[in-house]
Amino acid sequence: FQLMQQQAIRPNGFTYNTLINAFAQAKQPDKANEMFQLMQQQGIRPDEVTYSSLINAFAQAKQPDKANEMFQLMQQQGIRPDEVTYNALINAFAQAKQPDKAN
């Protein structure tokens, strides 16, 4: 990512989504959220893949409230959740042993 920036190659939505997903898999939700913020600062609009990856990042870190916050933000932004998004949110509550909230 830094090499891209050094070579004046502008990252796109796919690049940011890949990075957010990588940080989610590495259980680094704060880094995933940093990429999300940077993405928006660069004028790139997040999509359902972005939000699903962020929700998954918070699920992996057992932070269901943050996952739900991202879900709410997604809807406020007019982005429709898909089955991947809903699965990530359900997983967030399951990981935190709060299955009732997934209902």
Order of alpha helices (4+ residues) and beta strands (2+ residues): alpha-alpha-alpha-alpha-alpha-alpha
